[in-house]
Amino acid sequence: MDTVEVRRMKSLIRRGEAKAACRFVGLRSKNLHFLDMPFYETGKVKKNPLGKEDVRIIVNLLRKVKPHQIFAAGDWSDPHGTHRVCWEGIYQALQIVKDEEWMDNCYVWLYRGAWQEWDLDEIQMAVPISPEELQHKRNAILRHQSQMESAPYMGNDSRLFWQRSEARNRATANLFNKLGLAEYEAIEAFVRFIV
């Protein structure tokens, strides 16, 4: 179990990496929000169950930002399970705010990470990625240096996260091309979640 000091140091490292990746892709620091959700702060691999405070934190952020689009990880079979817990928190928060006026113009998009891709018949938005954009995405991922060499929870795939992510995006583009659609270097796919 990590001590409070070690957890704080890990948090500062991961925040710094996230900020570096965001700066790299052109996002301004004032638009970044770190939630520090209590379920995650155990100091162990196993996290706590999602709680009311976790959901309250998400609700407060949604009400503050009133986003037009929400992008959430939809790869609920990720080896460590955190994406599933985070989605459950987002889902519960959305149920609380779904009747607020700003939600009328808000789309919720689910994406997949390095572990799996949406089936073609599920994809509702496909964003083409050029070779330069794919390199840019890789360089943004590489800003997360603490996750590079031997990232935990790799599952049975020994490739690094950026390698799996690129392979997934390229495979999706290849499938679209085989259907007779335009040829792209890669495609990022999304499924819309209706609140």
N, C-alpha and C positions, 0 to 999 in steps of 0.2 A: 504494500500500500504506500502510495506517495504521500509525503508530508505536505502540509499546507504550503511550505516554502517551495518545494519542488513543483507542486501543481501551479503555483503562481508563476514560476519561471517558465514552465511549459506553456502556460497561457500567453505570457508575453511573447514568447518565440512564435507561437502560431498566429497571434494577432499581427506581429510584425511581418510575417510571411504573407498573410492575407492582405495587409495594407500594401505590401510591395507588388503583389499580383494585381491589385486594383489600380494602383498608380500606373503600372505597365500597360493596362488596357484603357487607361484614360478616365477612370472614375476618381472623383474628388473625395478626399477624406471626410468631408462634411456629410457625404451620402452613405457612409458606412455605419452599420449598427451591429454591435456585439451584444448578444442577448444574455450570456452567462446563465444559461438555464440550470436550475438546481439539480435536475435529474442527472446531469452530466458530471457534476462535481463530486465524485466519490473517491478519486485517487486510485481507483482500481479499474481493471478491464471491464468488469461487470458494472453497469450503471444502475441507478435507482429507477423505479417505475416513474413514468410521467406523472406529475402532480398538478394540482390546481394553480400553484404559483408559476409553473412553467407556462401553462396556458394563458394566465393573466399577463405575463411578460409579452407574449406574442400578440395578444389582443391590444395591449397598450401601444405597441409599435405599429400595428396596422391602423389604429385610429389616429396616431400621430402622422403617419406618412400618407395614408389614404392612397395606396398605389393603384395604378391603372392595370398593372400586370404583376403577378406573383409567379416566380419560378421556384419550383420545389423538386427535390430529388424524388423520383418515382421508382428507384431501384431498391425495392424493399427486400430483396434477397441479398443485399450486401453482406459480406461475411461477418461484420461486427454488429449489425443490427441497428446502428445509430440512425440511419436514414429512415427506417420504419418508425422509430420512436419520434423523431423530429416531425415526420409527416403526421403522425397521430396528434401531436401538439398543434400543428397548423390546421388540421382538419377540425379539431375541437374549437379552435379560435375562430375559424371561418363560420362555424355554426352559430357562434355568439354574435358575429358582426354581419351576417348575411343579409339582414333586412335594413341595414344602414344605407342611406342614399348613395354614398360613394361606391358601394359595391355594385351598383347597376352598371358601372363602366369598368369593372375590374375583371380581368381574365386570369384564371389560375392555370398555369402550364406545368406539366410534369415532364421532367427529363430523366434520362438514364445515365448512369456513370460508366465505370469501366467494366462492370460485371455482366451486363446484359443490355439488349436493345429491344425496343418495341417491335412487335410484329408489324409487317407492312400494312395490314388492314386496320391497325389501331392508330397509326400516325395521322395526326390532324394538322400539323404544321411541320414542314421540312425546310430548314434553313441551309441553303448551299454554302459551302466553305471553299474558298479558293486555296491554292497551295500556300500563298503568302499568309492568309488568315489562319490556316492550320498550323503553320510555323509560329505565328503569333500566339495561338492558343497554347501550343507546347511551351513556349517561353513563359507564358503566364503560369502554367502549371509548375514549371521548374522553379518558380519563386518560392515554392513550398519546400525548401531544402530539407527540412527535418523529416519529410515523408519520402525522400528520393531513393536512397540506397536500399534499405531493407524495410520498406513500409510494413507495419504490422497488418495482419488480417488479409494477406495476399490471397488466401484460399489456395486452390490447386493450380493457379496460374502464376508463374514466376516472373512474368514481365512486369516492368514498372508501370505505375498508373498512367503516365503519359503515353506509353506504348500501347497499352490496352485501350485507352481512350481514342487514340488516333486510328487504331485498327478497327474499332467499332464504327467510328465516323466514316472511314473509307469503305467498310463493308456495306453500310447503309447506302452510300452513294452508288456502289456497284450494283446493288439490288435495284435501285431506281433506274439505273442505266439499262439493266437487263430487261426492264419493263418497257423500254423504248423511250424513256424520258431523257432529258438533257444529261450530258456527262459532266460531272463535277469531281473535284478532288476528294471531297468529303461532304457529308450532310449531318447536321445535328437535328434530331427528331424530337417532337414534343406531342403530348396528348393533353387535350384540354379537360380539366376537371370542372364539372358543373356543380356549383355550390347549391 
